Amino acid sequence: MAGCQRKLLGPIQVLLLSVLFIYTLGNYDYGEYEADEEDEEYEYEKEEEYDYENEEEYGYDDSINILNGINCEDGFIIPLWPGTDDLSIGDRVGRGLLYTLVLLYLMLGIAIYLNKMMESMETMTSLMKRTSVPDPETGKTQVIIVKIWNQTVANMFMVLGSSSPLIFLCIIEIFAKGFNAGDLGPNTVIGSSAFNLLVVVGVIISSVPRGQVRKVKNLWALVLIAAWSLLLYPWLFCMISLVSYGEVHTWEALVTLVLFVLILISITAVSATTGNIPKHEAAITEYKANFQLYKLVLEKMCTQYQGISDNALLEKVANCGVCRRPKSWAYYITQATNKIAGRCVLQGLDTSACMKKENEATTTFNKNGEDVAETKIVKSDLDEELKSKVDSILLKANSGGTCNTNIWIQQFKTLVSLEHLGGCTPGNLIIHILTWPWKLLAALIPPAALLGGFAAFIMSSIAIFLLTFVLCDIAGQLGCFILCKDILTGFILLSIGLNIPNLVAAKIAAAEEESADLPLICLLAGNCFITSLGFGLSWLLGSIYWEAQGHSFNIPVGSLGFCITSFFFLGLIAFIVLYSRRRCSGGELGGNLGCKVFTTIVFFLLWVILVVCISMEAYGYINSGF
């Protein structure tokens, strides 16, 4: 086991832990021997009973010591709580509980700032313009309002944004460890991929309403994501164990980043081109959906504010916060983080009645046929005056040039109001009090509607980066008190906490979307992005630093190699089960109750098996073989 530990830990950690262990063990043995000579024969018999030659076989781990804990070092920003020597069990439990609560509170803050980031990205990718397209019914050219961004490209951009805390964590750990490889970032990335694939997908399979099925329309995009996922992990294993054992060179890290670029381009291209309707037809469909929604909101505003001038009316509708169509991944992440923060009213205007009318219109469209519905919209609704008003609202609400400071002031007014909580209940008050400090700091960031969302995006990204710095320190020091290795802290605690927004967003999307494309493709594409970028960027920084000094960038192979290979094989089983659902249930998500529950249980069991195996290997009960 001692040889295995030298591979698992870096040279500096081995030296420190070995010195601490030998010093503590030496003091204990000699003290007992000299203080109580009557027990000499008993201690000698105990030494004979212990098989020192087979320490490795019994999984003896000299990195764990009840007196000194694990990773008892100062963080990059946060110093270690002093007095870690000879802690009692009560002190350990108390400090460990406090550090765990702080860790959870930091992840809550990251979720609230992620809400600001997603709002800004939704605004940035919703910029609209006028364009001319042929009417599919009459053949005449008509002017409509469409988004500048392609929806698939926008969703991939949003997936990258929602994955930013994990990518930041990998980069930050390299700096915090003095450009040495750590266990926290890599295992958080792999743990997040495992949690998203095995737990989140398992949850959303059963989140579809009873009797309904969600099928992936763009199957080739899902197949491509699975292929890239199953290629990335063998490549990572080859990097650390086959190409050069325990070392990563600059060219290997660059290849990993090139893989990210290829993954991003290929998934975006296939998702945008395969199985989709022609571009002009998609533009008309999108325009009609947005037109219908904003028209209903305009009618509601006219009823609510009678006698208001046209300019004031257009201003109110443009700033009311109506979501665009089609719904994006940022929209669902925003909804998820709003739920986490305890917000019940997501928009400045209650559009539930409008949404109900829109759904009724959609139902009529589906029953009566496409031609009838198009004729109704084009010839009955789109009279010149109404079309001019709605088009002006669409452009104004999605122009990116709003400079209304009243929207910013409203963010601070919300902090002292309970209306956004959906009622003054004890639960809502507790949530509001807990999240109030984070909401106050987040209110300092300009609203997404201001300056096209760019200012909010930059400031929220900086805030998440700084919070992740503190998160990395606290998570690393947690093991000093609860004797938990960074491998498990990252793989279990951080991976779950940082992916709760993904879980809630995918669950909402699975219930609201007509197909499984958005939740599955965005969720699994995010796994590819965090793996290639998280490992690629952090290892590139480490390899450049050490190669510039004539040394190599060392990577602990044992536990990391075991984690990569274990997830690869269990992930392969999960993809096979997911694809087989198209035959047994008619789609990847939903279906009959029995099939849903069975598949969800299978996915959960795969995750539990993975967690148990990695935990046993981390503490020496399983030999990784690497």
C-alpha positions in Angstrom: 0.0 0.0 0.0 2.9 2.3 0.7 4.1 2.1 -2.9 0.5 2.8 -4.1 0.3 5.8 -1.8 3.5 7.2 -3.3 1.7 7.2 -6.7 -1.5 8.6 -5.3 0.0 11.6 -3.6 2.5 14.2 -4.8 6.0 14.2 -3.5 5.4 17.2 -1.2 2.3 15.6 0.3 4.0 12.3 0.9 6.9 14.0 2.7 4.6 16.0 5.0 2.2 13.1 5.8 5.0 10.7 6.3 6.9 13.0 8.7 3.7 13.7 10.7 2.7 10.0 10.8 6.2 8.8 11.9 6.5 11.5 14.5 3.1 10.8 16.0 3.5 7.0 15.9 7.0 7.2 17.4 5.8 9.3 20.3 2.9 7.0 21.0 4.9 3.7 21.0 7.9 4.9 22.9 5.8 6.7 25.5 3.8 3.7 26.2 6.8 1.4 26.3 8.7 3.6 28.8 5.8 4.6 31.0 4.4 1.1 31.6 7.0 -1.7 31.5 4.5 -4.2 32.9 2.7 -4.1 29.5 5.9 -4.8 27.6 5.1 -8.4 27.0 1.5 -7.6 25.9 2.7 -5.0 23.5 5.3 -7.4 22.1 2.6 -10.0 21.5 0.5 -7.4 19.7 3.4 -6.7 17.4 3.7 -10.4 16.6 0.0 -10.7 15.9 0.2 -7.9 13.3 1.5 -8.9 9.9 3.7 -6.0 8.9 4.9 -7.7 5.8 1.3 -7.7 4.5 0.4 -4.1 5.2 -0.5 -3.5 1.6 -2.8 -6.5 1.5 -4.8 -5.3 4.5 -5.2 -1.9 3.0 -3.2 0.0 5.7 -3.2 3.7 4.8 -0.6 5.9 6.4 -2.2 9.1 5.1 -5.0 8.9 7.6 -4.3 9.7 11.2 -7.0 10.4 13.7 -4.8 13.0 15.5 -3.9 15.0 12.4 -6.7 14.5 9.9 -6.2 14.8 6.1 -5.0 17.8 4.1 -4.4 20.0 7.2 -2.9 22.9 5.2 -3.7 26.6 4.7 -5.8 27.3 1.6 -5.0 29.8 -1.1 -7.2 32.4 0.5 -8.6 30.9 3.7 -6.1 29.9 6.4 -6.7 26.6 8.2 -8.6 26.8 11.5 -5.8 26.5 14.1 -5.5 23.9 16.8 -6.0 20.8 14.5 -3.6 18.7 16.6 -5.1 16.3 19.1 -8.7 17.2 18.3 -11.4 15.4 20.3 -14.2 13.6 18.5 -16.6 16.4 19.5 -14.3 19.1 18.1 -14.0 17.2 14.9 -17.8 16.8 14.5 -18.4 20.4 15.4 -15.8 21.8 13.0 -16.7 19.4 10.3 -20.4 20.4 10.5 -19.5 24.1 10.4 -17.3 23.6 7.4 -20.0 21.6 5.6 -22.6 24.3 6.3 -20.2 27.0 5.0 -19.6 24.8 1.9 -23.3 24.4 1.2 -23.8 28.2 1.7 -21.1 29.0 -0.8 -22.7 26.7 -3.3 -26.0 28.5 -2.7 -24.3 31.8 -3.5 -22.9 30.3 -6.7 -26.4 29.3 -7.7 -27.7 32.8 -7.2 -24.9 34.3 -9.2 -25.5 31.6 -11.8 -29.0 33.0 -12.0 -27.7 36.4 -13.0 -25.3 34.9 -15.5 -28.1 32.9 -17.2 -30.4 35.9 -17.4 -27.6 37.9 -19.0 -26.8 35.0 -21.5 -30.5 34.8 -22.3 -30.6 38.5 -23.1 -27.3 38.4 -25.1 -28.6 35.5 -27.3 -32.1 36.9 -27.8 -31.1 40.0 -29.9 -33.5 40.3 -32.8 -33.6 41.8 -36.2 -36.0 42.3 -39.1 -35.7 39.9 -42.0 -37.6 39.0 -45.1 -38.8 35.5 -45.7 -41.3 34.0 -48.2 -44.7 33.2 -46.9 -45.2 29.4 -47.2 -48.9 29.9 -48.0 -48.9 32.8 -50.5 -45.3 32.8 -51.6 -45.1 36.5 -51.1 -42.3 38.1 -49.1 -43.1 39.2 -45.6 -41.0 41.0 -43.0 -40.7 39.3 -39.6 -38.7 39.6 -36.4 -36.2 36.8 -35.7 -33.3 36.1 -33.4 -29.8 36.9 -34.6 -28.3 33.9 -32.8 -29.0 30.4 -34.0 -30.8 28.7 -31.2 -28.5 25.6 -31.1 -25.4 27.8 -30.9 -27.1 29.8 -28.2 -27.9 26.7 -26.2 -24.3 25.4 -26.4 -23.1 28.8 -25.2 -25.5 28.6 -22.3 -24.3 25.1 -21.4 -20.8 26.4 -21.2 -21.9 29.2 -18.9 -23.8 26.8 -16.6 -20.7 24.6 -16.5 -18.4 27.5 -15.5 -18.1 26.8 -11.7 -16.7 23.3 -12.4 -14.2 24.6 -15.0 -13.2 27.4 -12.6 -12.6 24.9 -9.8 -10.2 22.8 -11.9 -8.2 25.9 -12.8 -8.2 27.4 -9.3 -7.0 24.2 -7.7 -3.9 24.2 -9.9 -3.0 27.7 -8.6 -3.9 26.7 -5.0 -1.6 23.7 -5.1 1.4 25.6 -6.5 0.8 24.1 -10.0 0.8 20.6 -8.6 -2.0 18.2 -9.5 -4.8 17.9 -6.9 -7.6 15.5 -6.4 -10.5 17.9 -5.8 -11.0 19.4 -9.4 -10.6 16.2 -11.5 -12.8 14.1 -9.2 -15.4 16.9 -9.1 -15.5 16.9 -12.9 -15.8 13.1 -13.1 -18.3 13.0 -10.2 -20.4 15.7 -12.0 -20.5 13.7 -15.2 -21.5 10.6 -13.3 -24.2 12.5 -11.4 -25.6 14.1 -14.5 -25.7 10.9 -16.5 -26.8 8.5 -13.8 -28.8 10.5 -11.3 -30.2 13.5 -13.3 -31.1 11.4 -16.3 -32.7 8.9 -14.0 -34.8 11.6 -12.4 -36.0 13.2 -15.6 -37.0 9.8 -17.1 -39.6 9.7 -14.4 -40.4 13.5 -14.5 -42.4 13.3 -17.7 -46.2 13.4 -16.9 -47.9 10.0 -16.7 -48.9 8.5 -20.1 -46.5 10.9 -22.0 -43.3 10.1 -23.8 -40.4 12.4 -24.7 -38.4 11.2 -27.7 -35.1 12.7 -29.0 -35.9 14.0 -32.5 -32.2 14.6 -33.4 -30.9 11.2 -32.6 -27.6 11.7 -34.4 -26.8 14.5 -32.0 -27.3 12.2 -29.0 -25.3 9.4 -30.7 -22.5 11.9 -31.3 -22.5 13.0 -27.7 -22.3 9.4 -26.5 -19.4 8.7 -28.9 -17.5 11.7 -27.7 -18.1 10.8 -24.0 -16.9 7.3 -24.6 -13.8 8.6 -26.4 -12.8 11.3 -23.8 -12.3 9.0 -20.9 -10.1 6.4 -22.6 -8.0 9.4 -23.9 -7.6 10.7 -20.3 -6.6 7.3 -19.1 -4.0 7.0 -21.9 -2.6 10.4 -21.0 -1.8 9.5 -17.4 -1.0 5.9 -17.6 0.0 4.7 -21.2 1.7 7.6 -23.0 3.8 8.6 -20.0 2.9 7.0 -16.7 2.0 9.6 -14.1 3.0 12.6 -16.3 1.1 15.0 -18.5 3.0 16.9 -21.2 1.9 20.2 -22.8 1.0 18.5 -26.2 -1.3 16.1 -24.4 -3.2 18.9 -22.7 -3.4 20.8 -26.0 -4.9 17.7 -27.7 -7.5 17.6 -25.0 -8.4 21.3 -25.7 -8.5 20.5 -29.4 -11.0 17.7 -28.6 -13.1 20.3 -26.8 -13.2 22.4 -30.0 -14.1 19.4 -32.1 -16.8 18.4 -29.7 -18.3 21.9 -29.6 -18.3 22.3 -33.4 -19.6 18.8 -34.2 -22.4 18.8 -31.7 -23.5 22.3 -32.7 -23.4 21.5 -36.4 -25.2 18.2 -36.1 -27.9 19.6 -33.7 -28.4 22.6 -36.0 -28.6 20.8 -39.4 -29.9 17.2 -38.8 -33.6 16.6 -38.6 -34.6 20.3 -38.6 -37.1 22.1 -40.8 -35.8 24.6 -43.4 -34.4 27.8 -42.0 -37.1 30.1 -43.3 -39.9 27.9 -42.0 -38.2 27.7 -38.6 -38.0 31.5 -38.6 -41.7 31.9 -39.3 -42.6 29.4 -36.7 -40.5 31.2 -34.1 -41.9 34.6 -35.1 -45.5 33.4 -34.8 -44.9 31.9 -31.3 -43.3 35.2 -30.1 -45.9 37.3 -31.8 -48.8 35.4 -30.3 -47.2 35.7 -26.8 -46.5 39.4 -26.9 -49.9 40.1 -28.5 -51.6 38.5 -25.5 -49.4 40.4 -23.1 -50.2 43.6 -24.9 -53.9 43.0 -24.6 -53.5 42.2 -20.9 -51.6 45.5 -20.4 -54.2 47.5 -22.3 -56.8 46.1 -19.9 -54.7 46.7 -16.8 -53.5 50.2 -17.6 -56.5 51.9 -19.3 -55.8 55.3 -20.9 -52.1 54.8 -21.0 -50.2 56.3 -24.0 -48.9 54.0 -26.8 -45.3 54.8 -26.0 -45.7 54.1 -22.3 -47.6 50.9 -23.1 -44.9 49.7 -25.4 -42.3 50.5 -22.8 -44.1 48.4 -20.1 -44.6 45.4 -22.3 -41.0 45.5 -23.5 -39.7 45.5 -19.9 -42.2 43.0 -18.4 -39.8 40.1 -18.7 -41.8 37.8 -21.0 -39.7 34.8 -22.0 -38.9 34.3 -25.6 -39.8 31.4 -27.8 -38.4 28.7 -28.2 -37.3 28.3 -24.6 -33.6 28.0 -24.1 -31.4 26.1 -21.6 -30.7 29.4 -19.9 -34.4 29.9 -19.4 -34.7 26.5 -17.5 -31.5 27.1 -15.5 -32.9 30.5 -14.5 -36.1 28.9 -13.4 -34.1 26.3 -11.4 -32.0 28.8 -9.6 -35.1 30.9 -8.9 -36.6 27.9 -7.1 -33.3 27.3 -5.2 -33.3 31.0 -4.1 -37.0 30.8 -3.1 -38.4 33.0 -5.8 -41.9 32.1 -6.9 -42.7 35.0 -9.2 -40.1 34.6 -12.0 -41.2 37.5 -14.2 -42.2 41.1 -13.8 -45.7 40.3 -15.2 -47.9 37.4 -14.3 -48.3 35.8 -17.7 -50.1 32.6 -16.6 -53.3 33.7 -18.2 -51.5 34.6 -21.4 -49.7 31.2 -21.4 -53.0 29.4 -21.0 -54.4 31.3 -24.0 -51.3 30.5 -26.0 -51.5 26.8 -25.2 -55.2 26.8 -26.2 -54.2 28.5 -29.5 -51.5 25.8 -30.0 -54.1 23.1 -29.3 -56.4 24.5 -31.9 -53.5 24.7 -34.3 -52.7 21.0 -33.8 -56.3 19.8 -34.2 -57.3 21.9 -37.2 -54.1 21.5 -39.2 -51.2 23.6 -40.2 -52.7 25.5 -43.1 -55.8 26.5 -41.3 -53.8 27.8 -38.3 -51.3 29.7 -40.5 -54.2 31.4 -42.4 -55.8 32.4 -39.1 -52.7 34.0 -37.7 -51.6 35.7 -40.8 -55.0 37.0 -42.1 -56.9 37.5 -38.9 -54.4 38.6 -36.3 -51.7 40.3 -38.2 -53.5 43.5 -39.2 -51.1 46.3 -39.9 -51.6 48.3 -36.7 -51.3 45.4 -34.4 -48.4 43.9 -36.3 -46.5 47.3 -36.1 -47.0 47.5 -32.3 -46.0 43.9 -31.6 -43.0 44.1 -33.9 -41.9 47.3 -32.1 -42.2 45.5 -28.8 -40.2 42.5 -30.0 -37.4 44.7 -31.3 -37.4 47.0 -28.2 -37.5 44.1 -25.7 -34.6 42.2 -27.5 -32.5 45.1 -28.8 -29.8 44.9 -26.1 -29.8 48.7 -25.8 -32.0 49.3 -22.7 -30.6 51.8 -20.3 -33.5 52.1 -17.9 -32.0 52.5 -14.4 -35.4 51.9 -12.8 -35.0 48.2 -13.5 -31.8 48.2 -11.5 -33.5 50.0 -8.6 -36.3 47.4 -8.6 -33.7 44.7 -7.8 -33.1 46.4 -4.4 -36.8 47.0 -3.8 -37.4 43.3 -4.2 -35.0 42.6 -1.3 -37.4 44.2 1.2 -40.5 42.8 -0.4 -41.9 39.3 0.1 -44.2 39.4 -3.0 -41.6 37.5 -5.1 -41.7 34.6 -2.5 -45.3 33.7 -3.3 -46.6 34.5 0.2 -45.4 35.2 3.7 -45.1 31.7 5.1 -42.5 30.5 7.6 -40.7 28.5 5.0 -40.5 31.4 2.6 -39.2 33.7 5.3 -36.5 31.3 6.3 -35.4 31.0 2.6 -35.5 34.7 2.2 -33.4 35.4 5.3 -30.8 32.7 4.3 -30.4 34.0 0.8 -30.7 37.7 1.6 -27.0 38.4 1.8 -26.3 36.7 -1.6 -29.3 38.5 -3.1 -28.0 41.8 -1.8 -24.6 41.3 -3.4 -26.2 40.0 -6.6 -28.4 43.1 -6.8 -25.2 45.2 -7.2 -24.8 43.5 -10.6 -26.7 45.4 -13.3 -29.9 43.7 -14.6 -29.7 41.6 -17.7 -31.8 44.1 -19.6 -29.2 46.8 -19.1 -26.6 47.2 -21.9 -27.5 44.0 -23.6 -26.6 41.8 -20.7 -22.8 42.1 -21.3 -22.1 43.9 -18.0 -24.1 41.5 -16.0 -22.4 38.5 -17.7 -18.9 39.8 -16.9 -19.6 40.8 -13.3 -21.5 37.5 -12.5 -18.6 35.5 -14.0 -16.1 37.3 -11.8 -18.3 36.7 -8.8 -18.6 33.0 -9.5 -14.8 32.8 -10.0 -14.1 34.4 -6.7 -16.6 32.3 -4.8 -15.1 29.2 -6.3 -11.7 30.2 -4.9 -13.2 30.2 -1.4 -15.1 27.0 -2.1 -11.9 25.3 -3.2 -10.2 26.2 0.1 -13.1 25.2 2.3 -13.6 21.9 0.5 -9.9 21.1 0.8 -9.8 21.8 4.5 -13.0 19.8 5.2 -11.0 16.6 5.1 -8.8 17.8 8.0 -11.8 17.5 10.4 -14.0 14.7 9.0 -11.2 12.5 7.6 -12.6 12.7 4.1 -10.2 12.6 1.2 -10.5 15.2 -1.6 -11.4 12.4 -3.9 -14.7 11.8 -2.2 -15.3 15.4 -1.3 -15.2 16.3 -5.0 -16.8 13.2 -6.4 -19.8 13.2 -4.0 -20.3 16.5 -2.1 -19.2 19.1 -4.7 -20.5 17.2 -7.7 -24.0 17.0 -6.2 -24.1 20.6 -4.8 -22.8 22.3 -8.0 -25.2 20.3 -10.2 -28.5 20.8 -8.4 -29.4 23.6 -10.8 -28.9 21.2 -13.7 -31.1 18.6 -11.9 -33.9 21.1 -11.4 -33.6 22.6 -14.9 -33.6 19.3 -16.6 -36.6 18.1 -14.6 -38.6 21.2 -15.6 -37.6 20.9 -19.2 -38.5 17.3 -19.4 -42.0 18.1 -18.2 -42.5 21.2 -20.4 -40.7 20.4 -23.6 -42.4 18.4 -26.4 -39.2 16.4 -27.1 -36.3 15.1 -25.1 -33.7 17.1 -27.2 -33.2 20.1 -24.9 -32.8 18.4 -21.5 -30.7 15.4 -22.7 -28.5 17.1 -25.3 -27.7 20.1 -23.1 -27.1 18.0 -20.1 -24.9 15.4 -21.7 -23.1 17.9 -23.9 -22.2 19.8 -20.7 -20.5 16.6 -19.5 -18.2 16.6 -22.5 -17.5 20.3 -22.1 -16.5 20.2 -18.4 -14.4 17.1 -19.0 -12.4 18.4 -21.9 -12.1 22.0 -20.7 -11.7 21.2 -17.0 -8.8 18.7 -17.5 -7.4 20.4 -20.6 -7.0 23.9 -19.2 -5.8 22.9 -15.7 -3.3 20.4 -17.0 -2.1 22.8 -19.7 -1.2 25.4 -17.0 0.5 22.8 -14.8 2.5 21.2 -17.7 3.7 24.6 -19.0 4.8 25.7 -15.6 6.9 22.6 -14.8 8.3 22.1 -18.3 9.5 25.7 -18.2 11.6 24.8 -15.2 12.9 21.6 -16.7 10.6 19.2 -14.8 7.5 17.2 -15.7 4.0 17.7 -14.5 3.2 14.7 -12.3 -0.3 13.2 -12.0 -1.4 10.7 -9.3 -2.6 7.7 -11.4 -4.0 5.2 -8.9 -7.4 6.6 -7.7 -7.8 8.9 -10.8 -7.2 6.0 -13.2 -9.6 3.8 -11.2 -12.3 6.5 -11.2 -12.0 7.1 -15.0 -12.2 3.4 -15.9 -15.1 2.7 -13.5 -17.2 5.6 -14.8 -16.4 4.6 -18.4 -17.8 1.1 -18.0 -20.9 2.1 -16.0 -21.5 5.1 -18.3 -21.4 2.7 -21.2 -24.1 0.6 -19.6 -26.2 3.7 -18.9 -26.1 4.8 -22.6 -27.1 1.3 -23.7 -30.1 1.4 -21.3 -31.0 4.9 -22.5 -31.0 4.0 -26.1 -32.9 0.7 -25.5 -35.8 2.8 -24.1 -36.6 4.0 -27.6 -37.7 0.5 -28.4 -39.4 -0.5 -25.1 -41.0 2.9 -24.3 -41.1 4.7 -27.5 -38.7 7.4 -26.3 -35.8 8.2 -24.0 -37.9 9.9 -21.4 -41.3 9.0 -19.9 -43.4 6.0 -21.0 -45.4 3.6 -18.9 -45.0 3.8 -15.2 -43.3 0.4 -14.7 -40.7 1.1 -17.3 -40.0 4.6 -15.9 -39.5 3.4 -12.4 -37.4 0.4 -13.4 -35.1 2.5 -15.5 -34.7 5.2 -12.8 -33.8 2.5 -10.2 -31.2 1.0 -12.6 -29.6 4.4 -13.1 -29.5 5.1 -9.4 -28.0 1.7 -8.6 -25.3 2.4 -11.2 -24.4 5.6 -9.4 -24.4 4.0 -5.9 -22.2 1.2 -7.2 -19.8 3.8 -8.6 -19.7 5.8 -5.4 -19.1 2.7 -3.2 -16.3 1.4 -5.4 -14.5 4.7 -5.5 -14.9 5.1 -1.8 -13.5 1.7 -1.1 -10.5 2.3 -3.4 -9.8 5.7 -1.9 -9.4 4.1 1.6 -7.4 1.1 0.4 -10.1 -1.6 0.6 -9.8 -2.1 -3.2 -6.5 -2.2 -5.0 -6.8 0.0 -8.1 -4.1 -1.9 -9.9 -2.6 1.3 -11.4 
